[in-house]
Amino acid sequence: MPIVVIADTTQGLEPAVDAIFAPHGGVEAVIPKNADTTVYVKPNGVHFSPHTHTDPAVLEAILAYLRDHGYTRLAVMESATGGNFTRLVFQITGYAAICRRYAAEPVYLDEGPTVPVGLCDGTRAHISRRLHDDIVHRGNNFYLSLPKLKTHSMATVTLGVKNQQAFPVDADRMERHCHRTLHRRLAALYDLTRPDFCIIEGLTATAHGHFPTTALLDECLVPMDVLIGGPDTLAVDVVGARALGYRLEEVEHLRLCAEWGLGEGELSRIDVRGVGLDRFTERLPHTILRRFHPDVRWVVGRTRACVEGCRGNSELIQEMLYNDYHGKGGWTLVCGSGFEEEDLADLPGDILVVGPCACHEVGDQLARRYPDRRIYRVPEHNDLMANTHYQARLMGVTPVNMVPLNPLRSAATLLQAKL
């Protein structure tokens, strides 16, 4: 039976980390001390907004713990969400300063050359060459996954398995981010890069999706004060999902991993130690709060509008721009497939068409019907950059104001990334 420890953090992070490794003989029994071993730590650094990413205090505690136990070759790797870039996330969250403090190399997986890889589901993806050489073919390197305890509006939860979603380049993430392909892609990426150990940061759990609006954080945060860890990432995720209130059968990518033999998925066959599961009695909602601008018209296809793709991403962006940046209404958003004639009548303002289905079905029709309007199109399922760009334009939000960093420093950081 795989061992998963739920460690209480109220007495400090170091003893909690100790408790995670203790049943396995301690950290030195888990992580070999070969001269050429680099310990790669992969937090969830999807974005710099509060409570979207692994708590910096836990990342710092992990690096300090590893240093104290004699591990000197450390690296922190990540690739932020589309429409963002990882150097910026590291600057704003403090990850970059933490890396400097503990002489850990920051590895920005959205920079540098890429290589194609085949996945077990028969598809292909392009990933960073550094990831390919040092993690997929890791040799003596060690991969420690450090996700955050969060629900997810598209994938139900985002824990250790979904932490691999950072690895494909943006174009590949866009293509596979719909109801037919997202969960299989997550399971296939996990098969490619299975971590050697996983520790979920659960100081505060995030409800109502993975990207809580800052203005609505009071409704989205639940103090937990735990770390959840073990060597079988699927087993760790099953326990983490249970702490959030979900069973394996309710999280499709975890169910697929269990079906494909990529770890233990049956809770009754996991040796859960430390804090008892009976402490977790609440089911944290994974759907977003849906606080949208009342003067934005939504035209959603009658046949399908994927919460995993065009619809879900549009809703997250809309909620953020309206609540955090006071974006304005008076325009129309169209997504999905299966539209009737009356759906497209008397639409207000300029129009944003999101997703390949809607762009193909009604993009040209809307342009002919409303020749005096601006018709913007986002032809991919998950093009967060284009979707955010157009929604910000329609709502009168200046994108540079969305970054809590001096614009000159942001520009310099972007230049470094480009170089």
Secondary structure, 3 states (H helix, E strand, C coil): CCEEEEEECCCCHHHHHHHHHHHHCCHHHHCCCCCCCCEEEEECCCCCCCCCCCCHHHHHHHHHHHHHCCCCCEEEEECCCCCCCHHHHHHHHCHHHHHHHCCCEEEECCCCCEEEEECCCCCEEEEEHHHHHHHHCCCCCEEEEECEEEEECCCEEECCCHHHHHCECHHHHHHCCCCCCHHHHHHHHHHHHCCCEEEEEEEEEECCCCCCCHHHHHHCEEEEEEEEEECCHHHHHHHHHHHHCCCHHHCHHHHHHHHCCCCCCCHHHCEEEECCHHHCCCCCCCCCCCCCCCCEEEEECCCECCCCCHHHHHHHHHHHHHHHHCCCCCEEEEECECCCHHHHCCCCCCEEEECHHHHHHHHHHHHHHCCCCCEEEECCCCCHHHHHHHHHHHHCCCHHHHCCCCHHHHHHHHHHHHC
